Amino acid sequence: MVSHQRTLTTRSVWLLVSCAALCAASLARAQTVTAVKDCTFSPCNVTGNFPIVGRFRLTAPTFNWEALYTGTVQNFYVSQGGANIADIKLNSTVGQTAGTGNLPKGVWFISISTALMGAGSYSVYGSTVFGDPHIATTNGVHYDFQGAGEFVLLKNGAGFEVQSRMTPVSTTAPAAPEPRTDLSTCVSINTAAALKTARHRVTYQPGLKGGQIDPKGMELRLDGKLLEHLPSQGLKLDDGSTIVKDTQTGIVNINYADETSVKLIPNWWAGPNLWYLDFDMSPPEHAVGVAGPVPADGWLPALADGSSLGTKPVPAVDRYKAVYVKFADSWRVTDASTMFDYVPGTSTKDFTVADWPRQDGQCSLPDTTPLKGTTLEVAQNVCKGVVVPHLHRACLQDVMATGDKVFGRSYVKGQGPLKAKTKVSNRKESY
């Protein structure tokens, strides 16, 4: 365990060097990339959440795509030639809204500027863990995981690993069931992150001030030492990884030498007085964990030993035990495997609540004011600015479960601002 004692500045670290063009370019590496076409007026208006509309980089052949069409049903095309070229159709049937693609690694574009893609929102993403942990696996399966403790989200055998600390949230009632697990459970939230690069360990955790969580921001640490005053271009480590932090939003990007990346998105939640994180990842090949691929013979990702959970149980009690006992304990970190920083005298056990979510549906916690949920109508109004389809669904679930509007703001922050604009023809689509 590493205590919070030493401070690391850019002047005192020999193994870090500031980077210029390299780090600037790394900001365009894609986790969730979204392109939106609005044909309410002529010509159509196209926006995106990266400087080059629709540009994304595949760091593994398998990726996820999703679309929310407006008007008539559409197709989803991509190209390596640019957003105005359509070479490869991802959907197998007209109007298909989601799927998993498999293409060569490298730079690609959502073909949003072609007449073959009509009005709507189109997204490409790797693996995400947002809000009351809504998991999007590396092969496009969506499920909720409301564990409490510290877990391995993704790891491979080449030095890549991401861990999350999940903390219970006090509510008056369980959240509604989601289709994959079909369980109605109490909820939790991601409150800290720990990552491993080839040679180093990076953590992003709430700062402590006077025994209370500091609303001013979270603490970014490298090998247990506090990172302060990072240059705007970011810092490059001696293993080729870079760390970039946006001083305005607190968003941290860890970009690896092999082009994989992890984006950590912090959000302050004034009600429960805590920081929570969203994870947006462009993972390497062969990554496993809570957000790893679901095997063909399973209904959830494989266990840490590589075995499958097999067929989805019918009784709810058996599904609960499969998810929150067998699966959760398989990917729960230990004193030997944890990468987090701890206050002296504490360990991963201090953050573990083995019986969360509670089977009896009692979701209130001692010394808290439980949050009360709200209606779908209210949630739809709160989440109307979230255009990425799977994030929009997650936003609705979180607002309904907690009744708090904070999730509307955090999901908009997570998807990124839609700034880049171009005008394209709104000619009738032809298949």
MIZA-205551 format. One record per atom (N, C-alpha, C): residue in one letter; x, y, z. Coordinates in steps of 0.2 Angstrom, whole numbers, plus 5000, padded with zeros to 4 digits. Layout:
# residues N
aXYZ
...
END
This chain:
# residues 431
m500449945000
m500050005000
m500450065000
v500250114997
v500650174996
v500250234999
s500650265004
s500350325008
s500350385004
h499850435005
h499850505002
h500350545005
q500950555003
q501450595007
q501850635002
r502050614997
r502550654993
r502150684987
t502450744985
t502150784979
t502650774973
l502450764967
l502850764961
l502650824957
t503150854955
t503050914950
t503450894944
t503350934939
t503650924932
t504450934932
r504650974937
r505350994938
r505750934941
s505350894945
s505750854950
s505750784947
v505450764941
v505450694939
v505850684933
w506350644934
w506850634928
w506550594923
l506050554925
l505750504920
l505250534915
l505050594917
l504550624913
l504750684908
v504550684902
v504750744898
v504150774895
s504050834894
s503550864891
s503450854884
c502850844881
c502850824874
c502450884871
a502550894864
a502250944861
a501750914856
a501950904849
a501550884844
a501250814845
l501650774849
l501450704850
l500850704854
c500850734860
c500250734865
c499650774862
a499850824858
a499250864855
a498850814850
a499250774846
a498950724842
a498550674846
s498850654851
s498550604855
s497850624858
l497650684858
l497050704860
l496450684856
a496650674849
a496150654844
a496050574844
r496450534848
r496350464849
r495650454851
a495350404848
a494550394850
a494450344855
q494050364860
q493650314864
q492950314860
t492450354863
t491850364860
t491850414855
v491750404849
v491750454844
v491050464841
t490750524841
t490050534838
t490050584833
a489550564828
a489450614823
a488650624822
v488450684822
v487750694821
v487550734815
k487050714811
k486850744805
k486050774807
d486050834806
d485350864807
d485150894800
c484550864798
c484350884791
c483650924792
t483550954798
t482950994798
t482951054793
f483551084792
f483651134787
f484051104781
s484051144776
s484551124770
s485051184769
p485651164768
p485951094768
p485951064776
c486051004776
c486150974783
c486750994787
n486650994793
n487151024798
n487450964801
v488150954800
v488550894803
v488950914809
t488950884815
t489350904820
t489650844823
g490250854827
g490550794830
g490950814836
n491150764840
n491450774847
n492150774846
f492450774840
f493250784839
f493350834834
p493950864834
p494050914829
p493950894822
i494050834820
i493950804813
i493350764814
v492750784811
v492150754812
v492150674810
g491950634814
g491850564813
g492550524813
r493150554814
r493750524814
r493850474820
f494050414819
f494150374825
f494750324823
r495050304829
r495650254828
r495550194831
l495550134827
l495450074830
l496150044833
t496050024839
t496650004843
t496649924843
a496049894842
a495949824841
a495449814836
p495449754832
p495049744827
p494249754828
t494049724834
t493349724836
t493149794840
f492649824837
f492349884840
f491549884840
n491249924844
n490549934844
n490349994840
w489749984838
w489450044834
w488650044836
e488350104836
e487650114837
e487450174834
a486750174832
a486450234829
a485750244831
l485650314831
l484950334833
l484650374827
y484250344823
y484050374816
y483450424818
t483450474814
t482950524814
t482650524807
g481950514807
g481650514800
g481650434798
t481850424792
t481750354789
t482350314792
v482350254791
v482850204793
v483450214789
q484050204791
q484650224788
q485150164788
n485750174785
n486350134785
n486850164789
f487350124791
f487950154794
f488550134790
y488950184787
y489550174783
y490150204787
v490750164785
v491350194787
v491850194782
s492350224782
s492850234777
s493550254780
q494050234777
q494750254778
q494950314774
g494550334770
g494650394765
g494450454768
g493950454772
g493650524775
g492950514776
a492650564779
a491950564781
a491450574775
n491750594770
n491350604764
n491450544759
i491650494761
i491750424757
i491450374761
a491050324757
a490750274760
a490950204757
d491350174761
d491650104758
d491350044761
i491250044768
i491049984771
i490449994775
k489949954774
k489349964778
k489349914784
l489249944790
l489249904796
l488649864797
n488049894796
n487449854797
n487249804792
s486949754794
s486849694789
s486149704786
t485649744790
t485049754787
t484849834788
v484449854783
v484349924783
v483949944790
g484149994793
g483850014800
g484149984806
q484649934805
q484949904811
q485249954815
t485149954822
t485350014826
t485950004830
a486249944830
a486849934834
a487149864832
g487849854833
g488149794832
g488849804833
t489249754832
t489949744833
t490349734826
g490849784825
g491149774819
g491849744820
n492149724814
n492849694814
n493249724808
l493649764809
l494049794804
l494749804805
p495249814801
p495949824802
p496049884807
k496549874811
k496749934815
k496949994811
g496850054814
g497050114811
g496550164811
v496650214807
v496250274807
v495650264802
w495050274804
w494450264800
w493950334801
f493450334797
f492950394798
f492250364797
i491850394801
i491150384800
i490950424794
s490550394789
s490450424783
s489850464783
i489850514788
i489250554790
i489150604784
s489650624780
s489550674775
s489250654769
t489050584768
t488850564762
t488050554762
a487750554756
a487050544756
a486850484758
l487250434758
l487050364761
l486950354768
m487150414772
m486950414779
m486550474780
g485850454782
g485450504783
g485450544790
a484950574792
a484950614798
a484950564804
g485350584809
g485350544815
g485950554819
s486050514824
s486650514828
s487050444827
y487650444826
y488050384824
y488650384829
s488750334832
s489350324837
s489750264836
v490350264837
v490850214837
v491250214844
y491250154847
y491550154854
y491950084855
g492350094860
g492750034862
g492349994868
s492550014874
s492249994880
s492150054885
t491550054888
t491450114892
t491150084899
v491250124904
v490950114911
v490650174913
f490050194913
f489750254915
f489250254920
g489150304924
g488650314929
g488550254934
d487950244936
d487850184941
d488050124936
p488650094938
p489050064933
p488650024927
h488550064921
h488350034915
h488950014911
i488949944910
i489549914906
i489449904899
a489849934895
a489849914888
a490449874887
t490449804885
t491049764885
t491349774878
t491949744878
t492349754871
t492049724865
n491549684866
n491149654860
n490449674860
g490249734863
g489649764862
g489049734867
v489249704872
v488649684876
v488549734882
h487949754883
h487849804888
h487449764894
y487749784900
y487449754907
y487649804912
d487249794918
d487449834924
d487749794929
f488249824932
f488649794938
f488749834943
q488349824949
q488249864954
q488649844960
g489249824959
g489649794965
g489949854969
a490149834975
a490449884980
a491149854982
g491649894980
g492349874981
g492849894975
e493349864974
e493849874969
e493849814964
f493849834958
f493749774953
f494249794947
v494349744943
v494749744937
v494249754931
l494249814928
l493849824923
l494149794916
l494749804915
l495049774909
l495849764910
k496149704908
k496849694908
k497049644903
n497649654901
n497949604896
n498649584899
g498949534895
g499649514897
g500149554895
a500049614892
a500649654890
a500649724894
g500449724900
g500549784904
g499949834904
f499449814901
f498849864902
f498349834907
e498149884912
e497649864917
e497249924919
v496649914920
v496249974923
v495749944928
q495849974934
q495449954940
q494950014942
s494349994945
s493950044947
s493750034954
r493650084958
r493350074965
r492550094964
m492150054966
m491450064966
m491150074973
t490750124974
t490450144980
t489750144980
p489450114986
p488650104986
p488350174986
v487750184983
v487350244983
v486750234987
s486550274992
s485950264996
s485350284992
t484850244991
t484250264988
t483650234992
t483050254990
t482450234994
t482250164991
a482450154985
a482250094981
a482750064976
p482750004974
p483149974969
p483050004962
a483550004958
a483450024951
a483049974947
a482749994942
a482349954938
a482849894935
p482549834933
p483049784930
p483249804923
e483849784921
e484049794914
e484049724911
p484049724904
p483849664901
p484349604902
r485049624902
r485549574902
r485449524908
t485449554914
t485449524921
t484749514923
d484349554921
d483649554923
d483549554931
l483949594934
l483949604941
l483849674943
s483349684948
s483249754950
s483649754957
t484149804957
t484649804962
t484749874965
c485049874971
c485349944973
c485849964969
v486050024969
v486550054964
v487250074967
s487750074963
s488350104965
s488650154960
i489250174961
i489550224957
i490350214957
n490650234951
n491350234951
n491650294955
t492050284960
t492350344963
t493150344963
a493450304960
a494150304959
a494450264954
a495050274951
a495250234946
a496050224947
a496250164945
a496950144945
a497150114939
l497750134936
l497950104929
l498650084929
k498850034925
k499550014924
k499750024917
t500350054916
t500650064910
t501150004910
a501650004905
a502149954904
a502549964911
r502750024913
r503250024919
r502950064925
h502350094924
h502150134930
h501450124932
r501250154937
r500550154940
r500250224941
v499650234938
v499350294938
v498650294942
t498550334947
t497850334950
t497550404950
y496850404950
y496450464950
y495950454955
q496050484961
q495650474967
q495450534970
p494850534974
p494650594977
p495150624982
g495250694982
g495750724987
g495450724994
l495850714999
l495550725006
l495750785009
k495350825012
k495450885015
k495150895022
g495450885027
g495150895034
g494750835035
g494850775032
g494450715033
g493850715029
q493750765025
q493150765020
q493350765013
i492950745009
i493150745002
i493150814999
d493650834996
d493750904993
d493350914987
p492850954986
p492550974980
p492951004975
k493551024976
k493951064972
k494251024966
g494250954968
g494550914962
g494850844965
m494950804960
m495250744962
m496050744961
e496350694964
e497050694964
e497350644959
l497850664955
l498150624950
l498850604952
r498950544953
r499650524955
r499950474951
l500650474951
l501050434947
l501550394952
d501450324952
d501850284956
d501750314964
g501150334966
g501050354972
g501250424974
k501550464969
k501750534970
k501250584967
l501050634970
l500550684967
l500850714961
l500450714956
l500650754950
l500250824950
e500750874950
e500450944950
e500750984944
h500351034942
h500551084937
h500751044930
l500350994928
l500550964921
l500551024916
p501051014911
p500951064906
p500351044901
s500151094898
s499451084894
s499551034889
q500151024886
q500250974881
q500250904884
g500350894891
g500350834894
g501150804895
l501150754899
l501850724900
l501950654897
k502550644895
k502650574892
k503150544897
l502950474898
l503350434902
l503850394899
d504250364902
d504850334899
d504650264896
d504050244896
d503850184893
d503350204887
g503350264885
g503050284879
g502350314880
s502050304886
s501350324888
s501350394889
t500850434888
t500750504890
t500150514894
i500150564899
i499650584903
i499450654901
v498850664900
v498550734898
v497950744902
k497950804905
k497450824910
k497150894907
d496550894907
d496150964905
d496050994912
t496351054912
t496351094919
t495651124920
q495251124915
q494551154915
q494051104917
t494051044914
t493550994916
t493850934921
g494450934921
g494750884926
g494850814922
i494650814916
i494650754912
i495350734911
v495550664912
v496250644911
v496250584906
n496650594901
n496850544896
n497450514897
i497450444897
i498150404898
i498150374891
n498650394887
n498750364880
n499350324880
y499250254878
y499850214878
y500250214872
a500850184872
a501250184866
a500950144860
d500550094862
d500250054856
d499550084854
e499450154855
e498850184853
e498250174857
t498250124862
t497650114866
t497650174871
s497050184874
s496950244878
s496350234883
v496450274888
v495850274893
v495750344895
k495050364895
k494850434897
k494450424903
l494650464908
l494350464915
l494050534916
i493350534917
i492950594917
i492650604924
p492950654927
p492650664934
p492050704935
n491650694939
n491050734940
n490950744948
w490750804950
w490650814957
w489850804958
w489650764963
w488950754965
w488850784972
a488550844972
a488450884978
a488050844983
g487550814981
g487050784985
g487350734990
p487650684988
p488050634992
p488750654994
n488950714991
n489550744993
n490150694991
l490150684985
l490750634982
l490850654975
w491450624973
w491650634966
w491550564963
y491350564957
y491250494953
y491550504946
l491750444944
l492150444937
l491750404932
d491850424926
d491650384920
d492250364916
f492250304914
f492750274910
f492550264903
d493050294898
d492950284891
d493550254888
m493550194886
m494150164884
m494250134877
s494850144874
s494950114868
s495550064869
p495250004871
p495749954874
p496149914869
p496649874871
p497049834867
p496649774865
e496949734861
e496749664860
e496749624866
h496349574866
h496449514871
h496349544878
a495949604879
a495849624886
a495249594889
v495349574896
v494849534899
v494649574906
g494149554909
g493949594915
g493149604915
v492949644920
v492249654920
v491949684914
a492349724910
a492149744904
a492449714898
g492649654899
g492949604894
g492449574890
p492649544884
p492149514880
p491749454883
v491049454881
v490649394883
v490749334878
p490949274881
p491049224877
p490349194873
a490449164868
a489849134864
a489449094869
d489749054873
d489249014877
d489149044884
g489249104885
g489049144891
g488549204891
w488349224896
w487949284896
w488249344900
l488849334903
l489249394905
l489949374903
p490449424904
p491149414903
p491449354907
a491949324904
a492249264907
a492549284914
l492649234918
l492949244925
l493649254924
a493949274930
a494749284929
a495149224927
d494849164929
d495249104927
d495149084919
g494749124916
g494549114909
g493949074908
s493649044913
s493049004912
s492449044911
s491949014908
s491249044907
s490749034912
l490349084913
l489749074918
l489249024915
g489349014909
g488848964905
g488149004904
t487648964904
t486948984903
t486649024908
k486349074906
k485949124911
k485449084915
p485549084922
p485049054926
p484349084926
v483849044927
v483149074927
v482949104934
p483049064939
p482949104946
p483349164947
a482949214950
a483349274951
a483849264956
v483749224961
v484249214966
v484949184964
d484849144959
d485449114955
d485749164951
r485449204948
r485749264944
r486149304948
y485849324954
y486149364959
y486849334961
k486749274963
k487449244965
k487949234960
a487749224954
a488149224948
a488549284947
v488149344947
v488449414946
v488849434952
y488549434958
y488749474963
y489149434968
v489249374967
v489649324971
v490149294967
k490049254963
k490549214959
k490849264954
f490549304950
f490849344945
f491249404949
a490849434953
a491149494957
a491849474961
d491749414964
d492349394968
d492949374963
s492749354957
s493249334953
s493749394951
w493349454950
w493749514947
w493849564953
r493749544959
r493849594964
r494649594966
v494949654967
v495649654968
v495849634975
t496449614976
t496649594983
t497249644985
d497449634991
d498049674993
d498649664989
a498749604986
a499249594981
a499149624974
s498549624972
s498449644965
s498249724965
t498049754970
t497749824970
t498349874967
m498049924963
m498549974961
m498350044964
f497850044968
f497650104971
f498150134976
d498050194978
d498450224983
d497950234989
y498250214995
y497850215001
y498150265007
v497650295011
v497850325017
v498150275021
p498750295025
p499050245030
p498550215034
g498550145035
g498150115039
g497450085036
t497450095029
t496850075026
t497050025020
s496649995017
s496749945012
s496149935007
t496149895003
t495649874998
t495049855002
k495149815008
k494649795012
k494149845015
d494449905016
d494049955019
d493549985014
f493549965007
f493149995002
f492649935000
t492749875003
t492349815000
t491749805004
v491149805001
v490549785004
v490249725001
a490449675003
a490349605000
a489649594998
d489149615002
d488449595001
d488049654997
w488449694994
w488149744990
w488149724983
p487549734979
p486949764981
p486549714985
r486149734990
r485849694995
r485249654991
q485249594993
q484749544990
q484049564992
d483949594998
d483249615001
d482949674998
g483349714994
g483149774991
g483149834995
q483449825001
q483449885006
q484149925004
c484049985001
c484550014998
c484850075002
s484550095007
s484750155011
s485350135015
l485750175016
l486350165020
l486350205027
p486650185032
p486650225038
p486950295037
d486650345041
d486950415041
d486850445035
t486450425031
t486350455024
t485550475023
t485450525019
t484750535016
t484650505010
p484350445010
p484250415003
p483950454998
l484250444992
l483950474986
l483350444983
k482850484981
k482250454979
k482150464971
g481950414968
g481950404961
g481450454958
t481450454951
t480950494948
t480650464942
t480250494938
t479850464932
t480250464926
l480050424921
l480450424914
l480350494911
e479750524912
e479650594909
e480150644911
v480250644917
v480750694920
v481450674918
a481650614918
a482250584915
a482450604908
q481850604904
q481950614897
q482150694896
n481850734900
n481950804899
n482650814902
v482950784907
v483550794910
v484150774905
c483950714901
c484450684897
c484450704890
k484050754888
k483950764881
k484550794877
g485050814881
g485650834877
g486150784876
v485950724878
v486450664877
v486250624871
v486650634866
v486550604859
v486850534857
v487350514861
v487550454860
v487050394863
p486850354858
p486250314860
p486350274867
h486950234868
h486950194874
h487050234880
l487350294879
l487450344885
l486750374887
h486350384882
h485650414883
h485250364887
r485250304885
r484950254889
r485150254896
a485850254897
a486150244904
a485950314908
c485950364905
c485750434908
c485050424911
l484550404907
l483850394909
l483850344915
q484150294915
q484150244920
q484450274927
d484950314926
d485250344932
d484850404935
v484550444931
v484150494934
v483450464937
m483250414934
m482650374936
m482750344943
a483350314944
a483550284950
a483750324956
t483950384954
t484250434959
t483850494960
g483450514955
g483050574955
g483550634954
d484150634952
d484650684952
d484850704945
k484750774944
k484950794937
k485650804936
v486150784941
v486850784940
v487050744934
f486650684933
f486850644928
f486750664921
g486250714920
g486150744913
g486750784911
r487050814916
r487650854915
r488250814914
s488350764918
s488950724917
s488950674911
y488350654908
y488350624902
y488550664896
v488250724896
v488450774891
v489250784891
k489450794897
k490250804898
k490550744895
g490350684897
g490650624895
g490650604887
q490150624884
q490050614877
q490550664873
g490650724876
g491050774873
g490650824869
p490850894869
p490450944866
p490450934858
l489850944855
l489850934848
l489951004845
k490651014843
k490851074841
k490951084833
a491351034831
a491551034824
a490951034819
k490851084814
k490251084810
k490451094803
t490051054799
t490151054792
t489451054789
k489351084783
k488651074779
k488751024773
v488250984773
v488250934768
v487550934764
s487550904758
s486850904755
s486350854758
n485750874758
n485250824761
n484850794755
r485250764750
r484950734745
r484550664748
k484050644744
k483750584746
k484250524747
e484250484752
e484650424753
e484450374748
s484950344745
s484850284740
s485250224743
y484950164743
y485250104746
y485550074740
END
